[in-house]
Amino acid sequence: MTDISIIVPVYNIKEYLPRCVDSILKQRLDNFELILVDDGSIDQSGEICDKYAEEDDRVKVIHQPNSGVSTARNNGIAEATGRYIGFVDGDDWIAEDMYSSLFETAEKNEADIVICDCCTVLSKKSEPDTLPSVPKNTILKKNGMLPEQLIEMAGASWRCLYRSEIIKSINFPVDMKISEDRVFNIKAMGSAKKLFYLARPLYYRFDREGSAVNKYYPDYISMVMLARKRTFDALEAYWDDSFKTVFETQTIGLCYTALNMVYYKTNKKSGREKLNELKKICNDPVFSAGIESIGADDVRARLVKGKHYRVLALLSKLANLKNGR
């Protein structure tokens, strides 16, 4: 059995994939495998994966019909032989000591999951991505964890190293387009006895134009509501009711993102169509009920409740202008 299996979903990222794979193969580890899961790429990404496998026996390749990142990760988990499992997105890269540091921390502290900091790399700058509510470099146990800590830790699978026995029976949800990592982690962290937060930036997340987080989705509000349902189902199964309020607050934030998305540059609808789309989001009954249930009283919440659609449209345009969307 290998110490660590590192799983990388790959889809049409030929220009970024070598940087990612090279950073993994440079890891200061003696015993690991890299599983590249080609998700039906139509560029040369699949061939690049195969070339790495031919040149390095630590690399395995799975080719699958295009089925999405969750299916790719699930297939990787099924093939993994490591005592621990980690995930890297194919357009990102990692520090040379990322997995040696996470592995040593897990072994030393008998932790089921170790979580590190990351750095978000933008076109002209980079930003630290930390977990401010979580005690640094210390063990956390489920019965002492606060809702604010869980919601911060559960956001991304790629900043975590998991003991394989914890996640072998937990799949990423394949019917979701957003928040797959969060639902997966709510279950994984709910199954773990010990977690450890290693407050070091070891993962580099590349926020590129055209990536999934920067796209316009015409059905985004439906995606948000499905994510909410799956999140609350996972909370119901693994955590108590005290954790629900903070995740409802997050749902409201995603609804605000939906309002911004109406005015992304990539939405080619007319001004009237965009305003009607914004109105439809504002009148979603779950969105409205969520604002009331958490007592939201920020500017946008008041505008949504007051049906001030044109002011909300202006705020969305300004937010997108600031973020280049």
PEHU-V583436 format. One record per run of one state. SS is the DSSP state (H for helix, E for strand, L for the rest). FROM is the first residue (numbers start at 0). LEN is the number of residues. If there is no record, write none. Layout:
SS/FROM/LEN ; SS/FROM/LEN
This chain:
L/0/3 ; E/3/7 ; L/10/3 ; H/13/12 ; L/25/6 ; E/31/8 ; L/39/5 ; H/44/11 ; L/55/3 ; E/58/6 ; L/64/4 ; H/68/11 ; L/79/4 ; E/83/4 ; L/87/5 ; E/92/2 ; L/94/3 ; H/97/12 ; L/109/3 ; E/112/9 ; L/121/4 ; E/125/4 ; L/129/8 ; E/137/4 ; H/141/3 ; L/144/2 ; H/146/7 ; L/153/6 ; E/159/4 ; H/163/4 ; L/167/12 ; H/179/12 ; L/191/2 ; E/193/13 ; L/206/5 ; H/211/3 ; L/214/5 ; H/219/19 ; L/238/2 ; H/240/21 ; L/261/9 ; H/270/12 ; L/282/2 ; H/284/10 ; L/294/4 ; H/298/7 ; L/305/3 ; H/308/15 ; L/323/2
